[in-house]
Amino acid sequence: MLNLKILEKKVQKYIQTHVGDKIPELVLKGSPFNEIKNIDIIEQIESKSRCKSKLPTWYNTPSILYPNKLNIEQCSSERTAYYKSTLVSGENLIDITAGFGVDSFYFSKKIKNIISCEVDKKLSEISEHNFKTFNTKNIRNKALNGLNFLKKTETIFDWIYIDPSRRGPNKEKKILIKDCNPDVSKHLNLFFKLSQNILIKLSPMVDIQAVIKDIVNPKKIHIVAVKNEVKEILVVLKKGFSGETTIKAINLDSEQPNFEFKISNEKKLVLSYKPPEKYLYEPNLAVIKAGAFKILSRKFKIGKLGPNTHLYTSSKIKNKFPGKIYNIKKVIPYKKRNLNKIIRGTKANIKSRNFTKSVNEIKEQYKLIDGGDIYLFFTSTQLNRVVLVCSKI
């Protein structure tokens, strides 16, 4: 049961004052309020601290209630929640695994009526309070199992959204679709009985080929990164869709363009490989996760360095590339003795791509110092191992 005394001004002021403080020190201090347990105040401080950049609307709004830090860790960021909202339209949507309600909140800006289901009663009450604080009036909260609700309802929805729990009974992380709760692959008939459109959020670690195999014939898979860190895999299903799945790689909060392709086009391409030329291209991690390797080379007319090296090169610059572009200053064959004389003690940004040593091993071996404007790519071409001395464009 929620202790609403947490919302009193003096308590809220205390929470805000101690956001970012060391939790062990706050634990030792104890609660300054007789009617509120210290564990409840600590939970608010710790969770609010985690929302500063992830959920700035929540963080900057007075009188918001927060769940435990694990719920904050598992919920979508505002940036990715907004992106999801651009994928849906219509009159009604049901979120059957709502959690802290971030996705439901952003869906409510695009869809007229939202049903937000969360089996954890306390978490559902927290979300309902926050929706009222935001003056959001088109979300109906239901503190129940969303899957069970679907089994009983006769309502037809424009969209069903599922973000399966990726935690086991001992809070261990789960990645495979079959290990998540619910296992969406087992309930597709139920979903399509009630909606033409399904949106599923999966772990960024999930294998894309496994998704296509386990969730038969997705219409589109979105690989969503934020500032070059893959955050979510979004699967769009359309009832009756019989075409080939489109893969879309997105790197939010960057100026890099999105990249779309079909896996069959990737598989059928045969490439010849090129040695380093004037420019080097490093795809963003959403593109890498998507598996767009050969097709990227063909699309931008840039040479791939080697079959397992996902770096590209050209003599003329190709703008609007979904990743970073570098100017190659020098190509050094990887010969340990000569290389030691050339780069030992250099200040540079080190990258290891399809190479036998990790970044840390390379730094240690050559006593390299992090930073500066120089980038050293330790990598492999089709013929040999090289070090590419580059500057970013």
Phi, psi and chi 1 to 4 in degrees:
 res  aa     phi    psi   chi1   chi2   chi3   chi4
   1 MET       -  136.9 -174.6  174.2  178.5      -
   2 LEU   -72.3  138.9  -62.7  178.1      -      -
   3 ASN   -97.6   97.7 -174.4  -10.5      -      -
   4 LEU   -73.0   -5.3  -64.3 -179.5      -      -
   5 LYS   -65.1  -18.0  -70.7 -173.1  178.2  -65.7
   6 ILE   -59.3  -25.3  -73.1  173.3      -      -
   7 LEU   -82.8   -6.5  -63.9  171.9      -      -
   8 GLU   -62.4  147.2  -68.2  179.8    0.1      -
   9 LYS   -56.8  -42.1  -74.1 -174.2  177.6 -179.4
  10 LYS   -66.0  -34.2   61.2 -178.3  179.5 -179.8
  11 VAL   -73.6  -43.5 -177.9      -      -      -
  12 GLN   -61.9  -37.5  -72.8  -69.6  -60.8      -
  13 LYS   -64.9  -41.1 -176.2  177.7  179.5 -179.5
  14 TYR   -63.5  -44.0  178.8   85.1      -      -
  15 ILE   -60.4  -48.1  -69.9  168.9      -      -
  16 GLN   -63.2  -38.8 -176.5   60.7   46.6      -
  17 THR   -62.4  -33.7  -60.7      -      -      -
  18 HIS  -102.8    7.3  -68.3  -76.0      -      -
  19 VAL   -59.8  128.6  163.5      -      -      -
  20 GLY    91.8   -8.9      -      -      -      -
  21 ASP   -71.5  163.0  -74.8    3.2      -      -
  22 LYS   -72.5  123.0  -65.6  179.0  179.6  178.6
  23 ILE   -62.3  -43.9  -62.5  -58.3      -      -
  24 PRO   -56.0  -36.7  -27.3   36.6      -      -
  25 GLU   -68.3  -37.8  -67.0  178.9    6.1      -
  26 LEU   -68.8  -34.9  -67.1  174.6      -      -
  27 VAL   -61.7  -42.9  170.7      -      -      -
  28 LEU   -67.5  -30.9  -68.5  174.3      -      -
  29 LYS   -67.6  -33.6  -76.4 -177.2  179.1  179.5
  30 GLY    79.9  172.7      -      -      -      -
  31 SER   -80.5  132.5  172.9      -      -      -
  32 PRO   -82.6    0.6   29.0  -31.6      -      -
  33 PHE  -119.8  121.2  -50.9  103.1      -      -
  34 ASN   -61.0  -33.3  -66.6  -30.3      -      -
  35 GLU   -89.9    1.9   63.6  -86.1   28.2      -
  36 ILE  -129.4  128.6  -54.7  174.0      -      -
  37 LYS   -69.4  146.5  -65.9  177.9 -179.1  178.3
  38 ASN   -61.8  -35.8 -163.6   39.4      -      -
  39 ILE   -61.6  -33.3 -169.8  172.2      -      -
  40 ASP   -72.4  -37.8  -67.5  -27.1      -      -
  41 ILE   -69.1  -42.6  -66.2  178.4      -      -
  42 ILE   -59.4  -42.0  -65.2  -63.8      -      -
  43 GLU   -59.5  -43.2 -178.3  175.2   82.7      -
  44 GLN   -65.1  -44.3  -66.1  -60.8  -57.3      -
  45 ILE   -65.0  -47.3  -67.3  170.6      -      -
  46 GLU   -64.9  -43.2 -168.4  169.2   23.6      -
  47 SER   -72.4  -40.1  -67.4      -      -      -
  48 LYS   -63.0  -38.2 -178.6  167.0 -175.4  173.2
  49 SER   -57.7  -36.1  -62.1      -      -      -
  50 ARG   -76.7  -10.8  -69.5  167.9 -179.8 -106.1
  51 CYS   -94.8   -6.7  -69.1      -      -      -
  52 LYS   -55.7  -46.8 -171.6  171.3 -175.6  178.0
  53 SER  -100.8  -29.6   57.8      -      -      -
  54 LYS   -74.6  -41.5 -174.5  174.1 -174.8  176.7
  55 LEU  -133.0   68.3  -57.7  171.9      -      -
  56 PRO   -61.9  -30.5   18.7  -30.5      -      -
  57 THR   -64.4  -42.8  -60.4      -      -      -
  58 TRP   -66.4  -47.2  -83.0 -107.5      -      -
  59 TYR   -59.9  -39.6 -179.6   86.7      -      -
  60 ASN   -91.1    0.2  -68.1  -47.2      -      -
  61 THR   -98.6  126.7  -59.0      -      -      -
  62 PRO   -64.5  153.4  -19.5   31.6      -      -
  63 SER    64.5   31.5  -60.4      -      -      -
  64 ILE   -87.8  140.5  -71.1  -67.4      -      -
  65 LEU  -100.5  145.6  -70.8  174.1      -      -
  66 TYR  -121.4  144.4  -62.5   91.0      -      -
  67 PRO   -85.8 -168.7   34.0  -34.3      -      -
  68 ASN   -70.4  164.8   64.3   60.5      -      -
  69 LYS   -63.4  -27.9   62.5 -178.1 -179.7 -178.8
  70 LEU   -65.3  -39.6 -177.4   59.2      -      -
  71 ASN   -64.0  -36.7  -68.4  132.2      -      -
  72 ILE   -67.8  -40.4  -60.6  -61.8      -      -
  73 GLU   -61.9  -38.7  178.3 -173.7  -38.7      -
  74 GLN   -82.2  -22.4  -68.7  177.4  -32.5      -
  75 CYS   -75.6  161.4   76.2      -      -      -
  76 SER   -67.7  152.1  -62.3      -      -      -
  77 SER   -77.6  163.4   67.7      -      -      -
  78 GLU   -61.3  -36.2  -76.1 -164.9   58.4      -
  79 ARG   -63.4  -45.2 -165.9   66.7 -174.0   87.0
  80 THR   -76.9  -30.9   57.4      -      -      -
  81 ALA   -64.3  -41.1      -      -      -      -
  82 TYR   -62.1  -43.0  172.1   78.1      -      -
  83 TYR   -59.6  -43.8  180.0   79.3      -      -
  84 LYS   -58.9  -38.1  -79.0 -167.3  -79.0  -69.4
  85 SER   -64.4  -22.8   74.4      -      -      -
  86 THR   -76.9  -10.4   66.8      -      -      -
  87 LEU   -91.7  -11.2  -54.6 -179.9      -      -
  88 VAL  -117.4  160.7  -59.2      -      -      -
  89 SER  -160.9  167.7   59.8      -      -      -
  90 GLY   121.1 -165.2      -      -      -      -
  91 GLU   -94.2  -36.4  -68.1  -71.2  -48.0      -
  92 ASN  -145.4  146.1   60.9   -9.7      -      -
  93 LEU  -142.4  142.7  175.3  149.0      -      -
  94 ILE  -117.6  129.5 -176.9  167.6      -      -
  95 ASP  -103.4  107.4  179.5  -11.7      -      -
  96 ILE   -88.9   -4.7   70.1  168.0      -      -
  97 THR  -138.7   66.7   49.1      -      -      -
  98 ALA   -73.7  -27.4      -      -      -      -
  99 GLY    58.0 -129.3      -      -      -      -
 100 PHE   -76.3   -7.4 -171.2   39.0      -      -
 101 GLY    88.2   12.1      -      -      -      -
 102 VAL   -65.5  -46.3  177.0      -      -      -
 103 ASP   -65.8  -42.3  -71.9  -38.5      -      -
 104 SER   -57.4  -42.2  -70.9      -      -      -
 105 PHE   -59.9  -45.4  175.8   73.2      -      -
 106 TYR   -74.5  -33.0  -87.3   89.2      -      -
 107 PHE   -61.4  -34.4  -73.1  138.5      -      -
 108 SER   -65.3  -17.1   74.5      -      -      -
 109 LYS   -81.6  -14.0  -64.1  176.4  179.0  -67.0
 110 LYS  -115.8  -25.1  -71.5  -69.4  -63.0  -66.7
 111 ILE  -115.4  140.6  -57.5  -76.3      -      -
 112 LYS   -66.5  -42.4 -171.1  174.0 -179.9  179.8
 113 ASN  -131.3  127.8  -62.1  -62.8      -      -
 114 ILE  -120.1  132.8  -55.2  -67.2      -      -
 115 ILE  -107.5  124.6  -65.6  178.5      -      -
 116 SER  -117.1  108.3 -175.5      -      -      -
 117 CYS  -103.3  132.0  -59.3      -      -      -
 118 GLU  -143.7  122.3  172.4   49.9   48.9      -
 119 VAL   -70.5  -27.4   69.5      -      -      -
 120 ASP   -78.0  110.4 -176.3  -38.1      -      -
 121 LYS   -60.8  -43.5 -175.0  177.5  179.5 -179.0
 122 LYS   -63.4  -43.6 -179.4 -178.8  176.8 -178.2
 123 LEU   -64.0  -38.6 -172.9   53.8      -      -
 124 SER   -64.3  -40.3 -178.7      -      -      -
 125 GLU   -65.7  -38.8  -71.7  175.0   -8.7      -
 126 ILE   -61.9  -47.1  -71.8  172.4      -      -
 127 SER   -62.1  -42.5  -62.7      -      -      -
 128 GLU   -62.6  -42.2 -174.8  165.8   18.0      -
 129 HIS   -59.6  -45.2  163.2   81.7      -      -
 130 ASN   -66.4  -38.6  -67.9  -20.8      -      -
 131 PHE   -60.4  -40.5  -66.8  149.2      -      -
 132 LYS   -65.8  -39.1  -71.3  177.6 -179.4  176.6
 133 THR   -62.3  -36.7  -57.6      -      -      -
 134 PHE   -79.5   -4.5  -70.0  136.9      -      -
 135 ASN    60.7   37.5 -162.2   30.8      -      -
 136 THR   -91.6  115.5  -57.7      -      -      -
 137 LYS  -108.1   -1.8  -62.2  178.7  179.7  179.2
 138 ASN  -108.1   21.1   61.6  -28.6      -      -
 139 ILE  -114.2  125.0  -60.1  177.0      -      -
 140 ARG  -102.1  115.0  -80.9 -165.2  -67.3  154.5
 141 ASN   -83.5  137.5 -105.5   50.6      -      -
 142 LYS  -132.6  119.2  -68.2 -174.5  177.4  -67.3
 143 ALA   -86.1   76.9      -      -      -      -
 144 LEU  -159.2  172.6   45.5   71.7      -      -
 145 ASN   -73.7  115.7 -176.9  -59.8      -      -
 146 GLY   -63.7  -35.0      -      -      -      -
 147 LEU   -65.7  -42.1 -171.2   62.2      -      -
 148 ASN   -64.5  -35.8  -70.4  -18.2      -      -
 149 PHE   -61.4  -43.1  177.8   82.5      -      -
 150 LEU   -63.2  -34.9  -73.1 -176.5      -      -
 151 LYS   -67.1  -22.3  -69.4  175.3 -179.6  177.6
 152 LYS  -103.7  -23.4  -64.1  175.3 -177.9  177.8
 153 THR   -81.3  156.8 -171.4      -      -      -
 154 GLU  -113.5    3.9  -65.0 -178.1   -2.8      -
 155 THR   -67.7  137.2  -57.6      -      -      -
 156 ILE   -98.3  130.3  -58.4  -60.4      -      -
 157 PHE  -110.2  148.9  -61.9   95.0      -      -
 158 ASP   -69.8  -34.9  -69.8  -49.8      -      -
 159 TRP  -143.6  144.5  -75.9   86.0      -      -
 160 ILE  -116.3  129.7  -64.6  174.4      -      -
 161 TYR  -116.0  133.1  172.7   63.4      -      -
 162 ILE  -131.7  127.3  -47.6  104.2      -      -
 163 ASP  -120.1   85.3  177.2    5.6      -      -
 164 PRO   -60.3  144.4  -17.4   30.3      -      -
 165 SER   -64.9  131.3  172.7      -      -      -
 166 ARG  -111.0   34.1  -67.1  179.9  -71.1  -80.3
 167 ARG  -124.9  137.8  -67.0  -78.0  178.6  172.7
 168 GLY   -85.2 -176.2      -      -      -      -
 169 PRO   -62.1  -24.6   17.8  -29.6      -      -
 170 ASN  -104.5   24.4  -62.0  -45.5      -      -
 171 LYS    68.1   12.3  -52.6  -59.7 -178.9 -175.3
 172 GLU   -74.3  148.2   70.2  -84.1   17.1      -
 173 LYS   -76.0  141.2  -70.4 -175.1  178.4 -179.0
 174 LYS  -118.5  145.4  -60.2  -68.4 -175.7  179.6
 175 ILE  -119.6  -46.4  -64.5  172.5      -      -
 176 LEU   -64.3  143.2  -60.2  177.8      -      -
 177 ILE   -57.1  -41.9  -68.8  171.4      -      -
 178 LYS   -66.3  -20.9   67.1  178.4 -177.7  179.1
 179 ASP   -91.5   -9.1  -66.3  -27.0      -      -
 180 CYS   -86.3  164.7  -64.2      -      -      -
 181 ASN  -127.0  112.6 -175.2   24.1      -      -
 182 PRO   -81.0  160.5   31.0  -36.0      -      -
 183 ASP   -78.7   99.9  174.8   -4.7      -      -
 184 VAL   -62.1  -27.3  -67.9      -      -      -
 185 SER   -64.2  -21.6   65.6      -      -      -
 186 LYS   -89.0   -8.4  -69.1 -176.8  176.4  179.7
 187 HIS  -123.2   18.0  -58.3  -74.4      -      -
 188 LEU   -63.5  -37.2  -65.6  177.5      -      -
 189 ASN   -61.7  -41.3  -72.1  -22.3      -      -
 190 LEU   -63.8  -45.8  171.5   63.8      -      -
 191 PHE   -60.0  -45.8  -62.1  153.7      -      -
 192 PHE   -75.1  -15.2  -78.8  129.5      -      -
 193 LYS   -68.5  -29.3  177.4 -176.3  174.1 -176.7
 194 LEU  -110.9   -7.5  -61.1  171.4      -      -
 195 SER  -158.0  150.7 -178.2      -      -      -
 196 GLN   -84.0  -19.0  -63.4  -81.4  -35.5      -
 197 ASN  -130.4  129.0  -56.9  -69.1      -      -
 198 ILE  -124.8  135.8  -44.0  -61.8      -      -
 199 LEU  -123.2  125.7  177.7   60.3      -      -
 200 ILE  -123.9  132.6  -55.4  166.4      -      -
 201 LYS  -101.2  129.5  172.3 -175.7  167.4 -177.1
 202 LEU  -124.8  169.0  -62.1  174.1      -      -
 203 SER   -62.1  142.4  164.1      -      -      -
 204 PRO   -65.0  -12.5   21.4  -31.9      -      -
 205 MET   -89.6   -8.2  -58.8  -63.4  -68.4      -
 206 VAL   -67.4  147.1   73.7      -      -      -
 207 ASP   -80.4  127.7 -179.5   74.9      -      -
 208 ILE   -64.1  -40.4  -58.6  -57.7      -      -
 209 GLN   -64.0  -36.4  -64.7  -68.4  -16.6      -
 210 ALA   -66.5  -36.2      -      -      -      -
 211 VAL   -61.5  -46.5  172.0      -      -      -
 212 ILE   -64.5  -34.1  -65.9  172.8      -      -
 213 LYS   -74.4  -44.3  179.8 -178.7  176.7 -178.1
 214 ASP   -78.8  -35.9  -66.0  -17.8      -      -
 215 ILE  -108.5   95.9  -56.2  176.4      -      -
 216 VAL   -59.4  124.1 -179.6      -      -      -
 217 ASN    58.0   57.2 -141.5   33.3      -      -
 218 PRO   -61.9  147.2  -15.2   27.7      -      -
 219 LYS   -74.3  -42.1 -177.7  179.0 -178.9 -177.5
 220 LYS  -152.5  143.5 -158.7  163.6 -166.4  175.5
 221 ILE  -121.5  123.4  -63.2  176.5      -      -
 222 HIS  -102.4  122.5  -60.5 -110.3      -      -
 223 ILE   -96.8  109.0  -41.5  -68.0      -      -
 224 VAL  -106.9  115.1 -176.4      -      -      -
 225 ALA  -110.6  153.9      -      -      -      -
 226 VAL  -124.9  118.9  179.9      -      -      -
 227 LYS    51.6   44.9  -64.8  179.8  179.9  177.7
 228 ASN    69.4   23.9 -153.7   32.0      -      -
 229 GLU  -121.8  118.5 -178.8 -179.0   -7.7      -
 230 VAL   -67.9  123.7  178.0      -      -      -
 231 LYS  -107.9  -38.3  -64.6  -68.8 -171.7  179.1
 232 GLU  -147.1  150.3  -61.8  178.0   -3.1      -
 233 ILE  -112.4  120.6  -52.5  -62.4      -      -
 234 LEU  -111.0  128.1  -57.5  175.6      -      -
 235 VAL  -113.8  122.9 -176.9      -      -      -
 236 VAL  -104.6  123.9  176.8      -      -      -
 237 LEU  -113.3  139.3  -54.4  178.9      -      -
 238 LYS  -125.5  125.9  178.2   74.8  173.5  178.3
 239 LYS   -59.2  128.7 -172.0  173.9 -177.3  177.7
 240 GLY    83.9   -0.6      -      -      -      -
 241 PHE   -66.7  131.3  177.9   73.8      -      -
 242 SER  -128.0    7.4   58.9      -      -      -
 243 GLY   -84.2 -167.4      -      -      -      -
 244 GLU   -92.6  143.6 -176.2 -178.1   -5.2      -
 245 THR   -63.6  133.9  -55.7      -      -      -
 246 THR   -96.4  135.4  -62.1      -      -      -
 247 ILE  -105.4  131.1  -48.0  -67.3      -      -
 248 LYS  -125.7  125.5 -177.3  175.0 -177.3  177.9
 249 ALA  -104.8  127.7      -      -      -      -
 250 ILE  -128.0  132.2  -53.1  101.4      -      -
 251 ASN  -118.3   92.7 -170.8   18.5      -      -
 252 LEU   -68.3  157.1  -60.3  174.2      -      -
 253 ASP    59.5   35.2  -68.6  -12.5      -      -
 254 SER  -141.8  168.2   78.3      -      -      -
 255 GLU   -94.3    7.1  -64.2 -179.1   -1.8      -
 256 GLN   -76.1  139.3  -62.9  166.8    8.3      -
 257 PRO   -72.4  157.4   27.9  -35.0      -      -
 258 ASN   -71.4  160.6  -58.7  -27.0      -      -
 259 PHE  -136.5  125.0 -171.7   77.2      -      -
 260 GLU  -118.5  146.2  -70.0 -169.3   22.4      -
 261 PHE  -163.6  170.2   71.2  104.2      -      -
 262 LYS  -114.0  141.2  -71.5 -178.3  168.1   59.3
 263 ILE   -61.2  -34.3  -69.8  175.4      -      -
 264 SER   -61.9  -35.2   63.7      -      -      -
 265 ASN   -68.9  -33.8  -67.1  -27.0      -      -
 266 GLU   -67.7  -44.8  167.8   71.5   18.3      -
 267 LYS   -68.1  -34.8  -73.3 -178.0  176.0  178.9
 268 LYS   -82.1  -10.8   69.4 -175.3  180.0 -176.4
 269 LEU   -75.4  141.0  -76.0  175.4      -      -
 270 VAL  -120.2  124.0  177.6      -      -      -
 271 LEU  -110.5  152.5  -64.8 -178.3      -      -
 272 SER  -104.1  147.9   55.2      -      -      -
 273 TYR  -103.1  154.6  -57.8  100.4      -      -
 274 LYS  -122.4  147.7  -75.2 -170.9  174.9 -176.6
 275 PRO   -75.0  163.0   28.0  -34.2      -      -
 276 PRO   -58.1  134.8  -22.5   33.0      -      -
 277 GLU  -111.5 -133.2  -62.4 -178.6  -44.1      -
 278 LYS   -85.0  -34.3 -174.4  174.3 -178.6 -179.9
 279 TYR  -120.2  147.8  -62.6  101.5      -      -
 280 LEU  -120.8  137.4 -176.3   73.5      -      -
 281 TYR  -120.4  127.3  -58.2   83.7      -      -
 282 GLU  -116.9  107.7 -179.7 -172.8   23.9      -
 283 PRO   -62.5  149.8  -15.5   28.1      -      -
 284 ASN   -71.0  166.9   66.1   49.2      -      -
 285 LEU   -71.3  -22.1  -68.2 -177.7      -      -
 286 ALA   -67.4  -41.0      -      -      -      -
 287 VAL   -65.9  -42.4  171.3      -      -      -
 288 ILE   -61.9  -46.1  -65.3  -67.2      -      -
 289 LYS   -60.7  -36.7  177.9   68.8 -179.7 -179.9
 290 ALA   -68.8  -22.0      -      -      -      -
 291 GLY    82.6   25.0      -      -      -      -
 292 ALA   -88.3   84.1      -      -      -      -
 293 PHE  -104.3  -62.9  -56.5  133.6      -      -
 294 LYS   -71.9  -38.0  -66.8 -178.0  -72.3 -174.7
 295 ILE   -67.7  -27.3 -161.1  166.0      -      -
 296 LEU   -65.7  -41.1 -160.6   64.4      -      -
 297 SER   -62.0  -44.9  175.8      -      -      -
 298 ARG   -69.4  -42.3 -178.6   62.4   55.2   86.6
 299 LYS   -61.1  -44.5  168.4   79.5  173.0  178.3
 300 PHE   -99.7    1.2  -71.4   92.8      -      -
 301 LYS    55.5   51.1  -62.7  179.9 -179.8  178.3
 302 ILE  -124.1  148.4   51.1 -178.9      -      -
 303 GLY   -84.9  140.9      -      -      -      -
 304 LYS   -89.5  137.8 -158.9  168.6 -174.0  -69.8
 305 LEU   -69.7  -32.8  -66.3 -171.1      -      -
 306 GLY  -167.9  166.6      -      -      -      -
 307 PRO   -60.1  -34.1   14.6  -26.6      -      -
 308 ASN  -113.3   12.4  -62.6  -49.3      -      -
 309 THR  -108.5  112.1  -59.5      -      -      -
 310 HIS   -93.4   54.8  -53.1  -46.7      -      -
 311 LEU  -125.6  150.9  -65.7  171.5      -      -
 312 TYR  -132.4  162.4  -56.2   80.3      -      -
 313 THR  -147.1  157.4 -169.3      -      -      -
 314 SER  -158.9  161.4   69.0      -      -      -
 315 SER   -88.3  -24.4   57.6      -      -      -
 316 LYS  -118.3  140.8  -66.3 -177.8  179.6  179.8
 317 ILE   -69.0  139.8 -166.4  166.1      -      -
 318 LYS  -115.7  106.1  -52.8  -71.1 -176.6  177.0
 319 ASN   -78.4  174.6  -66.7  -48.8      -      -
 320 LYS    58.5   37.3  -63.2 -176.4  178.8  179.3
 321 PHE   -87.1  139.3  177.4   78.5      -      -
 322 PRO   -79.4   67.5   29.3  -34.7      -      -
 323 GLY   168.2 -159.4      -      -      -      -
 324 LYS  -101.5  149.0  -63.6  175.1 -177.8  176.5
 325 ILE  -121.0  137.0  -52.9  174.9      -      -
 326 TYR  -127.4  154.0  -57.7   84.2      -      -
 327 ASN   -95.1  122.8 -162.7  -33.9      -      -
 328 ILE   -82.7  114.2  -60.6  176.0      -      -
 329 LYS   -86.7  -34.3  -58.7  -69.7 -172.7 -179.0
 330 LYS  -159.3  144.7 -166.8  173.0 -175.3  179.1
 331 VAL  -115.0  117.7  179.6      -      -      -
 332 ILE  -112.4  119.8  -52.7  172.3      -      -
 333 PRO   -59.1  141.3  -21.2   32.7      -      -
 334 TYR   -80.9   90.0 -176.1   73.5      -      -
 335 LYS  -124.2  115.6  -64.7  178.6 -179.7  178.3
 336 LYS   -53.6  -46.0  -66.0 -179.3 -177.9  178.8
 337 ARG   -66.5  -48.5  -70.5 -176.6 -179.4  178.3
 338 ASN   -65.1  -40.2  -68.2  -18.9      -      -
 339 LEU   -64.4  -37.2 -164.6   59.6      -      -
 340 ASN   -60.2  -38.4 -157.9   39.7      -      -
 341 LYS   -69.9  -33.5  -65.4  176.5 -177.4  177.8
 342 ILE   -82.1  -43.3  -62.1  170.5      -      -
 343 ILE  -114.2   -6.7   69.8  167.7      -      -
 344 ARG   -55.2  128.8 -172.1  174.0 -178.6   82.3
 345 GLY    78.8    5.5      -      -      -      -
 346 THR   -69.7  145.6  -61.2      -      -      -
 347 LYS   -91.8  118.0 -175.0  176.0 -176.4  179.9
 348 ALA  -162.9  166.2      -      -      -      -
 349 ASN   -96.0  122.7  -57.7  -80.6      -      -
 350 ILE  -101.9  134.3  -46.9  -55.7      -      -
 351 LYS  -132.5  135.9  -58.0 -151.1  174.3 -162.7
 352 SER  -116.9  116.8  175.7      -      -      -
 353 ARG  -129.6  115.0  -61.9  -71.5 -175.2  -91.1
 354 ASN    50.9   55.6 -171.1   28.1      -      -
 355 PHE  -132.1  159.7 -161.8   72.4      -      -
 356 THR   -79.6  -13.6   52.1      -      -      -
 357 LYS  -122.1  148.1  -66.5 -178.4 -178.4  -66.2
 358 SER   -78.9  168.6   69.1      -      -      -
 359 VAL   -58.2  -45.4  168.3      -      -      -
 360 ASN   -63.9  -39.1  -73.3  -23.8      -      -
 361 GLU   -65.0  -39.6  -72.0  171.9  -26.9      -
 362 ILE   -65.5  -45.2  -68.0  166.9      -      -
 363 LYS   -59.1  -44.0  -74.3 -179.7 -176.3  177.1
 364 GLU   -66.4  -43.6  176.2   63.4   26.9      -
 365 GLN   -64.2  -40.0 -178.4  174.2   -8.4      -
 366 TYR  -108.3    9.3  -63.1  103.9      -      -
 367 LYS    52.3   45.8  -52.8  -57.2  177.9 -172.7
 368 LEU   -82.1  149.1  -60.1  171.0      -      -
 369 ILE  -110.2  130.2  -56.9  166.3      -      -
 370 ASP   -66.3  141.0  -99.7  -31.0      -      -
 371 GLY   116.1 -172.8      -      -      -      -
 372 GLY    87.3 -172.4      -      -      -      -
 373 ASP  -100.9   -4.8  -61.4  -35.6      -      -
 374 ILE   -93.6  139.4  -62.0  -62.3      -      -
 375 TYR  -118.4  127.9  -70.4   78.4      -      -
 376 LEU  -109.6  113.1  -61.6  179.6      -      -
 377 PHE   -97.4  112.6  -78.7   82.7      -      -
 378 PHE   -91.0  114.3  -72.6   71.2      -      -
 379 THR  -152.8 -176.8 -170.1      -      -      -
 380 SER  -128.2  130.3  -56.0      -      -      -
 381 THR   -89.5 -174.1   67.8      -      -      -
 382 GLN   -64.9  -26.6 -172.6 -179.4   19.7      -
 383 LEU  -103.9  -36.7  -60.4  176.2      -      -
 384 ASN  -158.0  175.2   54.6   12.8      -      -
 385 ARG   -90.2  141.6  -68.6 -177.3  -66.2  169.3
 386 VAL  -141.8  164.9  -64.6      -      -      -
 387 VAL  -117.9  123.2  178.6      -      -      -
 388 LEU  -101.0  120.3  -54.7  178.1      -      -
 389 VAL   -92.2  117.1 -177.6      -      -      -
 390 CYS  -132.8  161.8  -56.8      -      -      -
 391 SER  -126.9  145.1   59.7      -      -      -
 392 LYS   -77.3  142.1 -169.1 -171.6  -70.4 -173.8
 393 ILE   -95.1      -  -67.3  177.0      -      -
